[in-house]
Amino acid sequence: MGAHCVHELWMRGEFSINIERALERLWSRAAESVPEWLPMRYIDWLPTAYNIALKFRSVEKGRSNIYMVLLDYQDRDGVYGVYVGMSKYSPAQRFDQHKAGIRAAGSVLKRGIEVLTGPTLHLQYIKRAEASRIEEELALALAAAGLLVKGGH
C-alpha cells in the first residue's frame, strides 16, 4: 500500500524531497514488500516515461519483452538516463545478464543501476516484430521528450 501511495504522489508532481523521504522510509521499513515496479530512487522524469510508454500498445501476444534500465550519468552530465531494450528474458533477468557482461550494452554494464519496470509492464510477452518496432519508437519518443536515451535499436 505504501508503494502505491508513493507512486501516486510521484505521478501527481509532489516535491522531490518529499518523495525521496517517503521512498527512504518505505525501503527501510518494508523492503521485502515493495513491488519491483517502484524505483529505489527519485527520478524527476518518471511520470513522463510512463505517459510516453503508455502510448505504445501491442496487438498480439508473443515471447518478447520491452524493458527500461535507469542509467546513472550524475558524474558526467548530472542527470539520469534510460536504456530501452527488448528481450525474450524478463526485464530483471536481462538486467542481470547486462551486469554480468552477457550480450551487454556498455551503457548498462557501466552505468545501469536498476530496472524501471513500471512504465513497460503492459509491454511484456508481445510479438517479436512488434517489440522491435516499439523498442525503437519508444527510445525515439523518450529522446524527443528530452531524456538521455541509450539503446532502442
N, C-alpha and C positions, 0 to 999 in steps of 0.2 A: 504494500500500500504506500509506503514511504517513497519508493521509486516512482510510482505513478504521480505522486504529489510533486516531487522534484521535477519530473519531466513536464508536468503541466505548467509549473512556474517558468521553466525554461522556454517553453513554446509561447508563453504569454509575454515574454520580454522582461522578466524580473531582473533586477540588478545583478551583475555577475558575482559580486561579493556575497550576496545572499544565497545564490545557487551554490557557490563554492563551499560555503559554510554548511549548507544542507547536505551536499554530497559528502563532505568530510564526516559529518555526524552519522549519516546513513552507512557509509562504508565502515566506520569504526564500531558501530553498534549492531549492524545487521548484515555484514558482508556475505554471509552464506545464503541469504535470501534475496540478494539484489539480482534482478534478471540481467541476462547478458546484453540486452539491448540498451541499457543505461550506461553511458560513458563514465569513466572514472574521474574525469576532469572537465572543467568548464571549457566549452568551445563556443565562441560567440556566433559562429555561422551555422550551428547545428539546425536551427529552425529553417534556414534557407536550404540546407541539404535535404531535409525532409520534404519541403514544398516542391523542390525540383524533382526529387526521386519519385514522388507520388504521381507525377505526370506521366510516368512510364508504366506501361502495362504489358502483360504477356497474355496471348490468347490461348496458347496450348501448353500443356504440362510436358515436362521433359526431365533431364537429369542435370542441367546446368544451373549454377547459382551466380548471382551478381553479388559482389561484396565491396565494402569500402574500408580502408585502413587509415587511421589517423597518423599523420606524419609530423614529426617534431622538427621544425625549422626555426625554433626560437633563437638558437645561437647564431643563425645566419641572416634570416630575414625578419626575425621577431614575430613569426606567425606559425600557425599550424597549417599543414597542407593535408591533402587527401589523395590516396591511391584508389583508383577504381579498377576492379578486376573481375574476371569470370573464371569459374572452375567447376568441375564435376564434384569437387570436395566441398564440404560445408565451409562457411567463411572462417570459422575457428580453426579447422584443420588446415586450410590453405594458408592462413596466417602463420601457424606453427611451421609449415613447410618453408615459407619465405624466410622465417627467422632461423631455420636450420640450414639454409642455403640450398634447398631443394627447388630447382627451377625458380630461383629467387630473383625478384626485381631488386636492383640495387637500392632504390629508394626505400623499400620496405625493409630490406635486410639491415640497412644502416639507420633508418630514421622511423621505422614503424613502431608505434607504441601500443596501439590497441585496435581491435576491430570495431567499426561503427555499425553494429548490427541493425539498429532500429530503422534507419532510412531505407534499407533494402529488404526488409522482412517479406514484403509482398513480391519480391523478385527472386524467389527460391524455387527450384525444381521447374525450370522452364526449358523450352526447346533451345538447342544449341544455337541455331541460326538467329533466333530472337535475342538470345543472351548476347551474342556477338554484336548485334546491332545496338541493343540497349546499352551495353558497356561503353561503346564509342560515343553514342549520343549523350549519355549521362555525363561522361567526362567533359565533353564539349559544353554542355549546359552549365555544369558547375564552374568551369573556367570562365564562361561568359558572365557568370554572376560575380566574378572577382575572386574566386577561390584559387589557391595554388593547387594545381591538379597534376598528378603523375599517373601513368598507366592509361587505360582506356583505348587500347589498340587491338 
